[in-house]
């Protein structure tokens, strides 16, 4: 069996053989031109440069620049300034020097020296071709000197660039250092005392002292509360009542009025005992006096309670007489209770202040870690800025020291030596032989490259591998059928039961049934582009289905192309193109039975017609598909290619699945991949792919084995009983 790569190459050779022959001819012609050129004396001047190192190095910058100077590339060494300087010195055109000089840089990965030591090669080989010995030697010498001078100039520029960059950046670094130091200084003025207090323990001692004072104050408050409760039990008054009673009892006016009232009340009681009636004028006078003194008592009590004499008002009370009856001992207790209450309120205020102070100290103590972190960050920033500034100072000093050490990184290792190059030239026959061999390789390579650049599948193996990567079922591989003797508009079909091609389509049908299941009734046949054999596959699949005893209908849904029904011996209606909707409305009239094939029917296309999309989306097509699904076991739709129109996708909702037809050397890889991805991502039922026109060796029927004559074409078409 021929390998797939050989098949692809043979296909490409058949298509691009003239381009390959032209490439072969061009290479051979070029070798002939080279071989027939007149022989001229040539001399090669050979020399070498090496990398220099300073004898004594006092600075790291000088050493770095010298090492960088050893990284000169071939483009730099053969730049225009070098070529122009050498050309001016020896009076030769720069173009001639550029054409004849060859420079070989050292291999950095090569091993040199004994005992397998890894050493970096330092020789730069230089060769210069010329027709004169002296000119070759002088030109190469001038080139080497120009390269050495260029290396020294590059090293000097690098050192000056380093010094310039450091001087440019140094003021900014100094300013940044000063800003960082100022930030640390400002922060220390504000937060450093608190941090130091936390670090030496004074802040924590302050918190502890505040707690001790709170406990002491609470103990004093507890003693005062006990004293107040004891006095309250003795007086039967609370603090406010005791304060009011003490104030009223201490007022001299109230005491005088109370004494007058007691005197009048005593007289009234005496007169009552003496028998005076309440209507007696003396009794009436005494009652009036009593009422007057009571009014004076209430008025004076209101003045004392209301604070009209400039004192603070007292809690309101109505029983002035009963509140002002404290004797001196009880009045002393009342004053003591009021004093204790005042002391109690004072201590409570102090306790509140101590609690707030403790909370403030605790909050300040909790912020100490953040303040310490912030100060550490500022210190680190200062240290970093200072380190950068110090490094720049050191770098500047080191770079200025390197000014005395900066020299060229190149030196002459081997002066130019001239050799005769005429003996190394090949003879014309050998040159022609090498050119012919190279031409064969170039021609074959061009053919293979052009074949590889094509975006089409070359063999069935390529299509099979692509389907396997995307896990798409392969429903069948169909051989290419002969088209000799076919009329215009006809496709090759398998009408004979003895055809060798029928077995391939029967396998296609059985695989389709296995993948689609028993519910598969309507199948859409399409391809990615034209010329891939979708119509041939649809017709012959219908024939295979009908031969299997299935009532099968082929619907030509490609309304953009004329019908191919004549291939099956069926004549289409010439008036169908005029009124396609009326054509599809009369199903019983236009569905034709295929002669000579039982169970096979076809609905020819009325195409080509305009507005095929509108027809496919019409209600007539919907009724057609519904009726066909009920009346037939298998309905096959032959639709246009996906790259030409969306007609296949418009009629897809009426189907149970899609079959893509491909063909080697015709199907484009990117278009097939995109079509499969779109069908899968859109959840359109892709049943599988068929490879049409596959490279298949046709089997010889058993009945012809041993015969000296080839059998008569069993696949020849039979239309109306006549063999064509």
C-alpha positions in Angstrom: 0.0 0.0 0.0 1.4 3.4 -1.0 2.1 5.6 2.1 0.0 8.8 2.4 3.0 11.1 2.1 3.9 9.5 -1.2 0.4 9.9 -2.4 0.4 13.6 -1.5 3.7 14.1 -3.3 2.5 12.3 -6.5 -0.6 14.5 -6.5 1.5 17.6 -6.0 4.0 16.4 -8.7 1.2 15.9 -11.2 0.0 19.5 -10.5 3.2 21.4 -10.2 5.7 19.3 -12.2 6.4 22.1 -14.7 7.2 24.5 -11.8 9.6 21.9 -10.4 11.2 21.4 -13.8 11.6 25.2 -14.2 13.3 25.3 -10.7 15.6 22.4 -11.8 16.5 24.3 -15.0 17.3 27.5 -13.2 19.7 25.8 -10.7 21.4 23.9 -13.5 21.7 27.1 -15.6 23.2 28.9 -12.6 25.8 26.2 -12.1 26.7 26.3 -15.8 27.2 30.1 -15.5 29.5 29.5 -12.5 31.4 26.7 -14.2 31.9 28.7 -17.4 33.2 31.8 -15.8 36.8 32.6 -16.7 39.3 31.5 -14.0 41.0 34.5 -12.3 43.8 34.5 -9.8 42.5 34.9 -6.2 44.5 35.4 -3.0 43.1 35.2 0.6 44.6 37.3 3.4 43.9 35.5 6.7 44.2 37.1 10.1 42.7 37.0 13.6 41.7 39.4 16.4 41.6 38.5 20.1 39.9 39.9 23.1 42.2 42.0 25.3 42.0 42.5 29.1 43.6 45.4 31.0 46.8 44.5 32.7 45.7 45.9 36.0 42.0 46.7 36.9 41.3 49.0 39.8 37.6 49.5 39.1 34.6 47.2 38.6 33.2 49.5 35.9 36.3 49.3 33.8 36.1 45.5 34.0 32.4 45.5 33.1 33.0 47.7 30.1 35.8 45.5 28.9 33.6 42.5 29.2 30.8 44.2 27.3 33.3 45.1 24.6 33.9 41.4 24.0 30.2 41.0 23.0 30.7 42.9 19.7 28.6 41.3 16.9 29.5 40.7 13.3 27.3 43.5 12.2 29.0 46.0 14.4 32.5 44.9 13.3 31.6 45.2 9.7 29.5 48.4 10.0 29.9 51.3 7.6 32.3 53.3 9.8 34.8 50.4 9.9 34.5 49.7 6.1 34.7 53.4 5.2 37.8 53.9 7.4 39.6 50.9 5.9 38.6 51.9 2.4 39.9 55.4 2.8 43.3 54.1 4.2 44.0 51.7 1.3 42.1 53.7 -1.4 39.6 50.9 -2.2 35.9 51.2 -2.8 33.8 50.3 0.4 31.5 48.0 -1.7 34.5 45.9 -2.9 35.7 45.4 0.7 32.2 44.5 1.9 31.9 41.8 -0.9 35.2 40.2 -0.3 35.6 40.2 3.5 34.6 37.2 5.6 34.4 37.4 9.4 33.9 34.4 11.7 32.9 35.1 15.3 34.1 32.6 18.0 31.8 29.8 19.0 30.8 30.5 22.6 29.7 26.9 23.2 33.0 25.4 21.9 35.4 23.6 24.2 39.0 24.5 24.0 42.0 23.5 26.1 43.0 20.2 27.7 41.3 18.1 30.3 37.9 19.1 28.9 38.1 22.5 30.5 35.3 24.9 29.5 37.0 28.0 28.0 35.6 30.8 26.0 37.3 31.0 22.5 38.7 34.5 21.9 39.8 34.5 18.3 37.9 36.4 15.6 38.9 35.0 12.2 39.1 37.4 9.3 39.5 36.6 5.6 39.8 39.0 2.6 39.8 37.9 -1.1 41.7 40.0 -3.7 43.4 39.5 -7.0 46.7 41.0 -5.6 48.8 39.7 -2.7 49.8 43.1 -1.4 46.3 44.6 -1.7 44.8 41.7 0.2 47.3 42.0 3.0 47.0 45.8 3.3 43.2 45.9 3.2 42.9 43.2 5.9 45.4 45.0 8.1 43.4 48.3 7.7 40.2 46.5 8.5 41.7 45.0 11.7 43.0 48.4 12.8 39.6 50.0 12.1 37.9 47.3 14.2 40.3 47.9 17.1 39.7 51.6 17.0 35.9 51.1 16.9 36.1 48.9 20.0 38.1 51.6 21.9 35.6 54.2 20.8 32.6 52.1 21.9 34.1 51.4 25.3 34.8 55.1 25.8 31.2 56.0 24.8 29.9 53.4 27.2 32.0 54.8 30.1 30.9 58.4 29.4 27.3 57.2 29.2 27.6 55.6 32.6 29.2 58.7 34.2 26.5 60.9 32.5 23.6 58.7 33.8 25.0 58.7 37.3 25.5 62.5 37.4 22.0 62.9 36.0 20.4 60.7 38.6 22.5 61.7 41.6 20.7 65.0 42.5 17.3 63.3 42.3 18.6 60.5 44.6 19.9 63.1 47.1 16.6 64.9 47.1 14.7 61.7 47.7 17.0 60.9 50.6 16.4 64.3 52.1 12.6 64.0 51.7 12.6 60.6 53.4 14.7 61.9 56.3 12.4 64.9 56.8 9.4 62.5 56.9 11.1 60.5 59.6 12.0 63.6 61.6 8.4 65.0 61.5 7.0 61.7 62.5 9.4 61.4 65.4 8.4 64.8 66.7 4.8 63.8 66.7 4.8 60.1 67.6 8.2 59.3 69.1 7.2 60.3 72.8 4.3 57.9 72.7 6.5 55.1 71.3 9.2 55.7 73.9 6.6 55.8 76.7 5.3 52.4 75.4 8.8 51.0 75.1 10.0 52.1 78.7 6.7 51.0 80.3 5.5 54.5 81.4 2.3 54.3 79.3 1.4 50.9 80.7 2.1 52.3 84.2 -0.3 55.2 83.5 -3.0 52.7 82.5 -2.4 50.7 85.7 -2.4 53.9 87.9 -5.7 55.0 86.4 -7.2 51.6 87.2 -6.0 51.8 90.8 -7.5 55.3 91.2 -10.8 54.1 89.8 -10.9 51.2 92.3 -10.1 53.6 95.2 -12.7 56.1 94.0 -15.3 53.3 93.8 -14.5 52.2 97.4 -14.9 55.8 98.6 -18.2 56.0 96.7 -19.4 52.8 98.3 -18.6 54.2 101.8 -20.5 57.5 101.0 -23.5 55.5 99.7 -23.5 53.6 103.0 -23.5 56.8 105.0 -26.3 58.4 102.9 -28.5 55.3 103.3 -27.9 55.4 107.1 -28.9 59.0 107.4 -31.9 58.5 105.1 -33.1 55.7 107.5 -32.8 58.1 110.5 -34.5 61.1 108.8 -36.9 59.3 106.6 -36.0 61.7 103.9 -34.1 61.4 100.7 -31.3 63.8 99.8 -33.5 66.3 97.9 -36.1 66.3 100.6 -33.5 66.7 103.3 -31.9 69.6 101.4 -35.3 71.3 101.1 -36.3 70.7 104.7 -32.9 72.0 105.9 -33.2 75.1 103.8 -36.7 75.8 105.0 -35.9 75.1 108.6 -32.9 77.4 108.6 -34.8 80.4 107.2 -35.4 82.9 110.1 -38.5 84.4 108.5 -40.2 81.0 108.1 -39.1 80.2 111.7 -40.7 83.5 113.0 -43.9 82.9 111.0 -44.1 79.4 112.3 -43.7 80.7 115.9 -46.6 83.2 115.3 -48.8 80.5 113.9 -48.0 78.2 116.9 -48.9 81.1 119.2 -52.3 81.9 117.5 -53.1 78.2 117.3 -52.5 77.9 121.1 -54.8 80.9 121.8 -57.5 79.4 119.6 -57.2 76.1 121.5 -57.4 77.9 124.9 -60.4 80.0 123.9 -62.2 76.9 122.6 -61.7 75.3 126.0 -63.1 78.5 127.6 -66.2 78.1 125.6 -66.0 80.7 123.0 -67.9 79.9 119.9 -66.3 80.0 116.4 -68.6 83.0 115.6 -67.0 85.0 118.4 -65.2 88.1 117.1 -62.0 87.1 118.9 -62.1 83.7 117.3 -62.8 85.2 113.9 -59.9 87.6 114.4 -57.5 84.8 115.4 -58.5 82.7 112.4 -57.9 85.6 110.1 -54.5 86.1 111.7 -53.7 82.4 111.3 -54.7 82.5 107.6 -52.6 85.6 107.1 -49.5 83.9 108.7 -50.2 80.8 106.6 -50.2 82.9 103.5 -47.0 84.5 104.6 -45.5 81.1 105.3 -46.4 79.8 101.8 -45.2 83.0 100.2 -41.9 82.8 102.0 -41.6 79.1 101.3 -42.1 79.7 97.6 -39.4 82.4 97.7 -36.9 80.0 99.4 -37.8 77.1 97.1 -37.8 79.2 93.9 -34.5 80.8 94.7 -35.7 84.4 94.3 -33.0 85.7 96.5 -30.2 84.8 94.0 -29.8 81.3 95.2 -30.4 78.1 93.1 -34.0 76.9 93.1 -34.9 73.9 95.2 -37.1 70.9 94.2 -40.7 72.0 94.2 -42.8 71.2 97.3 -46.2 72.1 98.7 -45.9 71.1 102.3 -43.9 74.1 103.4 -44.9 74.0 107.1 -44.2 70.3 107.4 -40.8 70.6 105.5 -39.6 73.4 107.8 -40.0 71.6 111.1 -36.5 70.1 111.5 -34.9 70.5 114.9 -31.2 71.4 115.1 -30.0 67.8 115.4 -32.0 66.6 112.4 -31.0 69.7 110.5 -27.4 68.8 111.1 -28.0 65.3 109.8 -29.8 66.7 106.8 -26.9 69.1 106.1 -24.4 66.1 106.5 -26.4 64.0 104.0 -26.4 66.9 101.5 -22.7 67.3 101.9 -22.2 63.6 101.4 -24.3 63.7 98.2 -22.2 66.6 96.9 -19.0 64.6 97.6 -20.6 61.5 95.9 -21.3 63.5 92.8 -17.8 64.9 92.7 -16.3 61.4 93.0 -18.6 60.1 90.3 -17.3 62.9 87.9 -13.8 62.0 88.8 -14.5 58.3 88.1 -15.9 59.2 84.7 -12.8 61.2 84.0 -10.6 58.4 85.1 -12.5 55.9 82.9 -12.2 58.2 79.9 -8.5 58.7 80.6 -7.9 54.9 80.8 -9.8 54.4 77.5 -7.6 57.1 75.9 -4.4 55.5 77.3 -5.5 52.0 76.2 -6.4 53.3 72.7 -3.0 55.0 72.5 -1.3 51.9 73.7 -3.2 49.8 71.0 -1.9 52.2 68.3 1.7 51.8 69.4 2.4 48.7 67.1 1.1 50.6 64.0 3.2 53.6 64.9 6.2 51.4 65.4 5.6 49.7 62.0 5.2 53.1 60.4 8.4 54.4 61.9 10.2 51.2 60.8 8.9 51.7 57.3 10.1 55.3 57.3 13.5 54.1 58.7 13.7 51.4 55.9 12.8 54.0 53.3 15.6 56.3 54.6 18.0 53.3 54.6 17.0 52.4 51.1 17.3 55.9 49.7 20.7 56.2 51.5 21.9 52.9 50.1 20.9 54.0 46.6 22.6 57.4 47.1 25.8 55.7 48.5 25.9 53.2 45.6 25.6 56.0 43.1 28.4 57.8 44.8 30.5 54.6 44.7 29.6 54.0 41.1 30.5 57.5 40.1 33.9 57.2 41.8 34.5 53.8 40.3 33.6 55.1 36.8 35.9 58.0 37.1 38.7 55.6 38.2 37.9 53.5 35.1 38.7 56.4 32.7 42.4 55.5 32.9 41.7 51.8 32.3 39.3 52.1 29.3 41.1 50.8 26.2 40.1 48.7 23.2 38.7 45.2 23.9 40.3 43.9 20.7 43.9 43.3 19.7 45.7 41.6 16.8 46.3 37.9 17.6 47.6 36.9 14.1 48.8 39.4 11.5 47.4 39.0 8.0 48.9 36.1 6.0 48.2 35.8 2.3 47.4 32.3 0.8 46.8 31.3 -2.8 43.1 30.3 -3.3 43.2 29.2 -6.9 43.9 25.6 -6.1 40.6 25.2 -4.1 38.3 26.0 -7.1 36.2 23.2 -8.5 36.5 22.1 -12.1 33.6 22.8 -14.5 32.4 19.1 -14.7 32.2 18.8 -10.9 30.4 22.2 -10.7 27.8 21.0 -13.3 27.4 17.7 -11.4 26.8 19.5 -8.1 24.4 22.0 -9.7 22.4 19.1 -11.3 22.1 17.3 -8.0 21.1 20.5 -6.2 18.6 21.3 -9.0 16.9 17.9 -8.4 16.7 18.6 -4.7 15.4 22.2 -5.3 12.8 21.0 -7.9 11.5 18.2 -5.7 11.4 20.6 -2.7 9.5 23.3 -4.6 6.9 20.7 -5.7 6.5 19.4 -2.1 6.3 22.9 -0.7 3.6 24.0 -3.1 1.7 20.9 -2.4 2.0 21.4 1.4 0.9 25.1 1.1 -2.4 24.1 -0.4 -5.2 24.1 2.2 -6.9 21.0 0.7 -6.9 17.5 1.9 -4.7 15.4 -0.4 -5.8 11.9 0.6 -8.6 10.1 2.4 -6.2 9.4 5.3 -5.9 13.2 5.9 -9.6 13.5 6.1 -9.9 10.5 8.3 -7.3 11.8 10.7 -9.1 15.2 10.9 -12.4 13.6 11.7 -10.8 11.4 14.3 -9.4 14.4 16.1 -12.9 16.0 16.3 -14.6 12.7 17.1 -16.9 12.9 14.0 -18.2 9.6 12.7 -16.9 8.4 9.2 -20.0 7.0 7.5 -18.3 5.7 4.4 -15.5 5.9 1.8 -16.9 6.0 -1.7 -14.8 5.3 -4.8 -14.8 7.7 -7.7 -17.3 6.6 -10.4 -16.6 6.8 -14.1 -18.3 9.6 -16.0 -17.6 8.5 -19.5 -20.7 8.6 -21.8 -22.7 10.9 -19.5 -24.8 13.6 -21.1 -24.7 17.2 -19.8 -26.5 17.6 -16.5 -26.3 13.9 -15.6 -24.4 12.3 -12.7 -23.1 8.7 -12.4 -25.5 6.5 -10.6 -25.6 2.8 -9.7 -28.6 1.2 -11.4 -27.3 -2.3 -11.9 -27.5 -4.9 -9.2 -24.2 -6.4 -10.3 -22.3 -3.0 -9.9 -19.2 -3.2 -7.8 -20.0 0.3 -6.5 -23.3 -0.7 -4.9 -21.6 -2.4 -2.0 -19.9 0.9 -0.9 -23.2 2.8 -0.9 -24.9 -0.1 1.0 -22.2 0.2 3.6 -22.8 4.0 3.7 -26.6 3.4 4.2 -26.1 0.8 7.0 -23.6 3.1 8.8 -26.0 5.9 8.5 -28.8 3.8 10.0 -26.5 2.6 12.8 -25.6 6.2 13.7 -29.0 7.7 13.3 -31.1 4.9 14.8 -34.5 3.7 13.9 -36.0 7.2 14.2 -33.9 8.5 11.3 -36.2 9.3 8.4 -35.1 12.6 6.8 -31.4 13.1 6.0 -29.8 16.2 4.6 -26.9 15.7 2.2 -24.6 18.7 1.7 -20.9 19.6 1.3 -18.6 22.5 2.2 -18.1 23.6 -1.5 -19.1 22.5 -5.0 -17.5 19.6 -6.8 -17.3 17.3 -3.8 -20.0 14.8 -5.1 -22.9 15.5 -2.8 -25.5 14.9 -5.5 -23.8 11.6 -6.6 -23.8 10.5 -3.0 -27.4 11.5 -2.4 -28.6 9.7 -5.6 -26.7 6.5 -5.0 -27.7 6.5 -1.2 -31.3 6.6 -2.3 -30.7 3.7 -4.8 -29.0 1.7 -2.0 -31.9 2.4 0.4 -34.5 1.4 -2.2 -32.6 -1.8 -3.1 -32.8 -2.6 0.7 -36.6 -2.5 0.5 -37.1 1.0 2.0 -39.6 3.4 0.4 -37.2 6.2 -0.4 -37.7 9.7 -1.7 -35.0 12.0 -3.1 -35.8 15.7 -2.9 -33.6 18.0 -5.0 -33.5 21.0 -2.6 -30.8 22.8 -4.6 -33.1 25.4 -6.1 -30.1 27.4 -7.4 -29.1 24.6 -9.9 -31.1 22.7 -12.6 -32.3 19.2 -11.9 -30.2 16.1 -12.5 -33.3 13.8 -12.5 -32.5 12.7 -16.1 -29.7 10.6 -14.6 -32.4 8.3 -13.1 -34.5 8.4 -16.3 -37.0 10.9 -14.9 -38.1 14.0 -16.9 -38.8 17.1 -15.0 -41.7 19.5 -15.5 -40.5 22.4 -17.7 -43.2 24.8 -16.2 -42.1 24.2 -12.6 -39.7 27.1 -12.8 -42.5 29.6 -13.5 -44.6 28.8 -10.4 -42.4 26.9 -7.9 -44.8 27.4 -5.0 -47.6 25.9 -7.0 -45.2 23.1 -8.0 -44.5 22.2 -4.4 -48.2 22.5 -3.5 -49.2 19.5 -5.8 -47.1 16.7 -4.3 -48.9 13.9 -5.8 -48.5 15.3 -9.3 -44.7 16.1 -9.2 -43.2 13.2 -7.1 -42.0 10.8 -9.8 -41.3 7.1 -9.6 -37.8 6.1 -10.8 -38.1 3.5 -13.5 -36.3 0.2 -13.1 -35.7 0.8 -9.3 -38.6 -0.3 -7.1 -39.4 1.9 -4.0 -37.4 4.9 -5.3 -39.1 8.2 -5.9 -37.7 11.6 -6.7 -39.0 15.2 -6.5 -37.0 17.1 -9.2 -35.8 20.6 -8.6 -37.7 23.4 -10.3 -34.5 25.4 -10.4 -32.8 27.5 -11.2 -35.2 29.9 -9.5 -34.9 33.2 -7.8 -35.6 33.8 -4.1 -34.8 30.2 -3.2 -34.6 31.1 0.5 -38.2 32.4 0.5 -39.4 29.1 -1.2 -37.6 26.9 1.3 -39.1 28.9 4.2 -42.6 28.7 2.7 -45.6 26.8 4.1 -45.6 24.6 1.0 -42.2 23.2 1.8 -43.3 22.7 5.4 -46.3 20.7 4.3 -44.1 18.8 1.8 -41.7 17.7 4.5 -44.5 16.7 6.9 -46.2 14.6 4.2 -42.9 13.1 3.0 -42.0 12.0 6.6 -45.4 10.2 6.9 -45.4 8.5 3.4 -41.7 7.4 3.1 -39.2 5.3 5.1 -36.3 7.5 4.1 -36.2 11.0 2.7 -32.9 12.3 1.2 -32.4 16.1 0.7 -29.8 17.1 -1.9 -29.0 20.7 -0.8 -26.5 23.4 -2.0 -23.0 23.6 -0.6 -22.6 25.4 2.7 -20.1 27.9 1.3 -22.4 28.9 -1.5 -25.6 29.7 0.5 -27.5 29.1 3.7 -30.3 27.1 1.9 -29.2 23.9 3.6 -29.5 25.5 7.1 -33.0 26.9 6.2 -34.4 23.4 5.5 -32.4 21.7 8.2 -35.1 22.1 10.9 -37.3 19.6 8.9 -34.5 16.9 9.0 -33.2 14.4 11.5 -29.5 14.9 10.7 -26.9 16.3 8.3 -24.3 14.3 6.3 -21.2 16.2 5.0 -19.7 15.0 1.7 -15.9 15.5 1.3 -13.5 14.7 -1.5 -9.7 14.4 -1.4 -7.8 17.0 -3.3 -10.9 19.2 -3.4 -12.1 19.8 0.2 -10.4 22.6 1.9 -9.2 21.8 5.4 -10.0 25.2 7.1 -13.5 25.4 5.5 -14.4 21.8 6.6 -13.1 22.4 10.1 -15.1 25.7 10.4 -18.2 24.0 9.1 -18.0 21.1 11.5 -17.4 23.5 14.5 -20.3 25.7 13.5 -22.7 22.7 13.2 -21.6 21.2 16.5 -21.7 24.5 18.4 -25.2 25.3 17.0 -26.4 21.8 18.2 -27.3 20.9 14.6 -27.4 17.1 14.3 -24.3 16.2 12.4 -24.6 12.5 11.7 -21.2 12.1 10.1 -19.0 12.6 7.1 -18.6 10.7 3.8 -15.3 10.6 1.8 -16.3 10.7 -1.9 -13.8 9.9 -4.7 -11.5 8.0 -2.3 -8.5 6.1 -3.7 -10.0 2.6 -3.4 -8.9 -0.4 -5.3 -12.0 -2.0 -6.8 -12.4 -5.7 -6.0 -12.7 -8.2 -8.9 -16.0 -10.2 -8.8 -15.6 -13.9 -8.0 -17.4 -14.9 -11.2 -14.5 -13.4 -13.2 -11.6 -14.9 -11.2 -9.5 -16.9 -13.5 -10.9 -15.3 -16.7 -8.4 -14.0 -19.2 -10.7 -11.1 -20.2 -11.8 -8.3 -18.1 -15.5 -8.3 -17.3 -18.0 -6.1 -19.0 -18.5 -2.9 -17.0 -21.1 -4.0 -14.4 -21.5 -0.4 -13.2 -22.7 0.9 -16.6 -26.0 2.8 -16.3 -29.2 1.3 -17.5 -31.8 3.8 -18.5 -35.2 2.6 -19.9 -33.7 -0.8 -20.4 -30.8 0.3 -22.6 -27.1 0.1 -21.6 -25.1 3.3 -21.9 
